[in-house]
């Protein structure tokens, strides 16, 4: 109908200004998860070591019997100083083109979906940070265990699809 698109029922508000963002770091294991670390600015290797590796990763990994640590190939993660800081930790290479093989990626996806469901655009950073923390805390450990329990099936599906989409 002419003019229908201007009716209040047909309008959807849209935020057009800068959108607040937060960067966080977290780790999961079969039986636990790390604290969520807020990354306050551009992540460098030295900041990664001082904010994440030394205070969180090393104690977290020491608490996990036969734990293996995996991180993506972001520059701060692959820097020589970072590799040196992690020399006492068993590492698993990142599956470059298969994020479905890394359980944490499913956790980040869950958090993103939680935020989209409840988030208003342009929330202040402290509110957004709080909501990310709440979403992280709300993930049942049974869901995280399920990610680990399905690793064999996900790996098999990835091989069957020659590294392509697996549906996981």
C-alpha positions in Angstrom: 0.0 0.0 0.0 1.3 3.5 -0.7 2.8 5.0 2.5 2.7 1.7 4.3 6.5 1.7 4.8 6.2 4.8 7.0 3.6 3.4 9.3 5.0 2.8 12.9 4.3 -0.9 12.7 6.6 -1.1 9.7 9.5 0.9 11.1 12.4 -0.6 12.8 14.9 1.6 14.7 18.4 1.4 13.5 21.6 2.5 15.3 23.9 4.3 12.9 26.7 5.5 15.3 29.7 3.7 16.5 28.9 0.4 18.2 30.7 -0.3 21.5 32.8 -3.4 21.4 34.7 -5.4 24.0 37.4 -8.0 23.5 37.6 -10.8 26.0 39.7 -13.9 26.4 38.6 -17.2 28.0 39.6 -20.8 28.1 37.5 -24.0 28.6 38.3 -27.5 29.6 36.1 -30.6 30.1 35.5 -29.8 33.8 36.1 -26.1 34.1 36.6 -22.7 32.5 39.0 -19.9 33.1 38.0 -16.5 34.3 37.1 -14.2 31.5 39.8 -11.6 30.8 38.8 -8.2 29.5 41.4 -7.0 26.9 41.3 -3.2 27.3 43.1 -2.1 24.2 44.8 -3.5 21.1 46.3 -6.9 22.1 50.1 -7.1 21.7 52.2 -10.1 22.5 53.5 -8.4 25.7 50.0 -7.4 26.8 48.8 -11.0 26.1 51.6 -12.4 28.2 51.0 -10.0 31.1 47.1 -10.1 31.1 46.4 -13.6 30.0 49.3 -16.0 29.9 51.0 -15.4 33.2 48.0 -14.7 35.5 45.4 -17.1 33.8 46.8 -19.6 31.3 49.7 -21.0 33.3 47.7 -21.5 36.5 44.7 -22.8 34.5 46.8 -25.3 32.6 48.6 -26.4 35.7 45.3 -27.3 37.2 44.3 -29.6 34.4 45.9 -33.1 34.4 47.3 -33.8 30.9 45.8 -30.5 29.6 46.6 -29.3 26.1 46.3 -25.7 25.2 45.2 -24.4 21.8 45.0 -20.8 20.6 44.4 -19.3 17.1 47.2 -17.9 15.0 46.7 -14.2 15.9 50.0 -12.4 15.9 50.1 -11.9 19.7 49.7 -15.7 20.0 52.4 -16.7 17.6 55.0 -14.1 18.6 58.3 -15.6 19.8 58.0 -14.0 23.2 54.6 -15.7 23.6 55.9 -19.0 22.5 58.7 -18.7 25.0 56.2 -17.8 27.8 54.2 -21.0 26.9 57.2 -23.3 26.7 56.0 -25.3 29.7 52.5 -25.9 28.2 51.6 -28.7 25.8 50.2 -27.1 22.7 47.8 -28.3 20.0 48.0 -26.5 16.6 45.0 -24.4 15.5 43.0 -25.9 12.7 43.4 -23.0 10.3 40.3 -23.5 8.2 38.1 -25.6 10.4 36.9 -23.5 13.4 34.3 -26.2 14.0 37.1 -28.3 15.3 37.9 -25.9 18.1 35.4 -26.2 21.0 35.9 -22.6 22.2 34.6 -21.3 18.9 31.2 -22.8 19.7 31.3 -21.1 23.0 32.0 -17.7 21.4 29.2 -18.3 19.0 26.8 -19.1 21.9 27.8 -15.9 23.7 27.3 -13.9 20.5 23.8 -15.3 20.0 22.9 -14.6 23.7 24.0 -11.0 23.3 22.1 -10.6 20.0 19.0 -11.9 21.7 19.1 -9.5 24.6 21.3 -6.6 23.5 20.2 -3.2 22.6 22.5 -1.3 20.2 25.1 1.1 21.5 25.1 -0.1 25.1 27.8 1.5 27.3 31.0 -0.6 27.4 30.6 -1.5 31.1 27.1 -2.8 30.5 28.2 -4.8 27.4 31.2 -6.2 29.4 28.8 -7.3 32.2 26.5 -9.0 29.7 29.4 -10.8 28.1 30.5 -12.0 31.5 26.9 -13.1 32.3 26.7 -15.0 29.1 30.1 -16.7 29.8 28.9 -17.7 33.3 25.5 -19.0 32.1 26.9 -21.7 29.8 26.3 -25.0 31.5 29.4 -27.1 32.0 27.5 -30.0 30.5 27.3 -28.0 27.2 31.0 -27.6 27.2 31.5 -31.3 27.9 29.3 -32.1 25.0 31.6 -30.1 22.7 34.5 -32.3 23.8 32.5 -35.5 23.7 31.6 -34.8 20.0 35.1 -34.0 18.9 35.6 -37.5 17.3 32.4 -37.0 15.3 33.3 -33.5 14.3 36.8 -34.6 13.2 35.3 -37.4 11.2 32.8 -35.1 9.5 35.6 -32.7 8.6 37.6 -35.4 7.0 34.6 -36.8 5.2 33.9 -33.3 3.8 37.5 -32.7 2.8 37.8 -29.8 5.3 34.5 -28.2 4.2 31.4 -27.3 6.1 30.4 -30.0 8.6 27.1 -28.7 10.1 28.7 -28.5 13.5 
